[in-house]
Amino acid sequence: MPRPISATLSLSALSHNLDVIRRFAPNSKVWAVVKANGYGHGISRIWKHLSGADGFALLDFKEAILLREAGWEGPILLLEGFFSASDLTAVDRYRLTTSVHSDWQIAALAEAQLSQPVNIYLKVNSGMNRLGFAPERIREIWQQLHALKQVGEITLMSHFATADSTEGVDTQVAVITQAGEGISGPRSLANSAATLWHPSTHHDWVRPGIILYGASPSGQWQDIATTGLQPVMTLSSELIGIQHLHPGDRVGYGARYTALQPQRIGVVACGYADGYPRHAPSGTPVWVDGVRTVTVGTVSMDMLAVDLTPCPQAQIGTPVELWGKNLPVDDVAAACGTLGYELLSALAPRVPVTTA
Ligand SMILES: *Cc1c(COP(=O)(O)O)cnc(C)c1O
């Protein structure tokens, strides 16, 4: 029998989440963001169920080529652009849309021999200071690009740092608006948080990622609880051991958990080599035998321990959900001081994935 851990993907949840996004941004086209192998879900498994999107956005050439060769004919956007001038061969051959964020990329485009003009996402650094040109240079850069025969349509693009928090997007929006004054053509600004919470940023193309997979851009499940978004990935396993602790008995590496009273604990076939966070503290929520309980002790490579006090019927073979349909990944991530983004995209290759 195989080790009992597996990840199950609800494919209907994916297309449903895309419908929810359409309702939030009815007048915009949608880039389905599938970087990091579809946030850990596997591009080849999921893309057909997102093919109602207007395009796919990602950043690895390998992933872009996989999508093309799988049969996706529509737009593909390279969110980080090309990494060397020689990449333009693949941009041309696979008809990719590329972001442009640095001067060397413009020089490379000007030198390139292409079979057709390439569509460009001109990246404005509106305050995040990750990728992009300074806002006061945008008009000059736009003119440079516009003059090149290698360049087709130019879309102004920027990315928000705080669309999921009370700080909002106003400061960055003001920068983008000013940078783009007098420049015609499409705009693409909104990530998941802005797609849900800042409709004025939707413009021509939205770029939702995490909400396609049914997790919250803020890290708080309550923030998306009323949207109708559904979790796509359920990570489940089983109890493979039971221990009866006496007061003072300790659990796991570092002996970081001590029983204060007689306690039954279960050992789950899931550890950090499966993608479960090693830094999950005792008290991280976990769903066992239909009830929500907590982890105890340090997560090992292949196992973790859970408190069975609220689930007295649980025994070897009892199903455990690490996150998913019954336990939002956001709740697990919050207990670990991280986001659903990190947990989903870290699902380890050794975990078998099934679709439902
Ligand atoms: C990852 C990414 C997105 C999607 O972000 P979410 O928060 O997952 O919606 C959009 N735009 C860019 C440039 C990105 O890098």
The ligand as a Gaussian input file, in Angstrom:
#p B3LYP/6-31G(d) Opt

LIG

0 1
 C        2.327000      36.813000      -8.560000
 C        1.884000      37.991000      -9.307000
 C        0.520000      38.265000      -9.466000
 C       -0.558000      37.474000      -8.772000
 O       -0.531000      37.759000      -7.397000
 P       -1.674000      37.218000      -6.401000
 O       -1.452000      37.958000      -5.159000
 O       -1.426000      35.754000      -6.261000
 O       -2.953000      37.504000      -7.068000
 C        0.168000      39.338000     -10.268000
 N        1.113000      40.108000     -10.852000
 C        2.420000      39.871000     -10.704000
 C        3.403000      40.753000     -11.366000
 C        2.857000      38.817000      -9.927000
 O        4.163000      38.601000      -9.763000

